[in-house]
């Protein structure tokens, strides 16, 4: 089983739609969680950290369910500019602040 | 503020050639990382460093060496390139350090990547 699993998509949605991605992780002792965004042929960039109580940043909402070991990302009112690959990222318990990256979920927002 | 800078951006090697990829960060970060990204595989950690003069192996270290002689620089070397090392290489840095219960110290900032082809 992969440490971090995501549905690769692509998710094709019309502009203005609401879309949600889920991600599961295997290490129950994982400590920190993030969503990164990666545009085609670019580097990953932090979208948002995921707090235990859930958190919102504009149109983006992240949730963490430790009991079921999954993280979700909700995007409301999708924009064309949201088209990208969204990477679920988990920090384990080892040293070096090492992060484990999921393979990503591709989102395509269409007119 | 440049953040994390990688050089070169592109490189083509022949099998058996050697090369060094340079990563420089100007954020005074303690920790630095080298990843490779291949289609369908996601980002995989090659080597990392938790401070000047230290290095450690990641998930896929074979065929690579690293050095961190200065805090701001992290070099990735390929001694004898193989076609299996064709990939996109990303360097990243994070604040790290002894701050407890802080998500901020774990956030990694990436360079723009190096596209390497080994023929």
HADDOCK unambig.tbl for C-alpha pairs under 7 A between the chains (distance, minus, plus):
assign (segid A and resid 32 and name CA) (segid B and resid 103 and name CA) 6.72 0.50 0.50
assign (segid A and resid 42 and name CA) (segid B and resid 112 and name CA) 6.22 0.50 0.50
assign (segid A and resid 43 and name CA) (segid B and resid 110 and name CA) 6.18 0.50 0.50
assign (segid A and resid 43 and name CA) (segid B and resid 111 and name CA) 6.49 0.50 0.50
assign (segid A and resid 43 and name CA) (segid B and resid 112 and name CA) 5.17 0.50 0.50
assign (segid A and resid 43 and name CA) (segid B and resid 113 and name CA) 6.41 0.50 0.50
assign (segid A and resid 44 and name CA) (segid B and resid 110 and name CA) 6.52 0.50 0.50
assign (segid A and resid 45 and name CA) (segid B and resid 109 and name CA) 6.94 0.50 0.50
assign (segid A and resid 96 and name CA) (segid B and resid 50 and name CA) 5.91 0.50 0.50
assign (segid A and resid 97 and name CA) (segid B and resid 96 and name CA) 6.79 0.50 0.50
assign (segid A and resid 97 and name CA) (segid B and resid 106 and name CA) 5.77 0.50 0.50
assign (segid A and resid 101 and name CA) (segid B and resid 42 and name CA) 6.57 0.50 0.50
assign (segid A and resid 101 and name CA) (segid B and resid 43 and name CA) 6.02 0.50 0.50
assign (segid A and resid 102 and name CA) (segid B and resid 42 and name CA) 6.18 0.50 0.50
assign (segid A and resid 103 and name CA) (segid B and resid 40 and name CA) 6.41 0.50 0.50
assign (segid A and resid 103 and name CA) (segid B and resid 41 and name CA) 6.08 0.50 0.50
assign (segid A and resid 103 and name CA) (segid B and resid 42 and name CA) 4.19 0.50 0.50
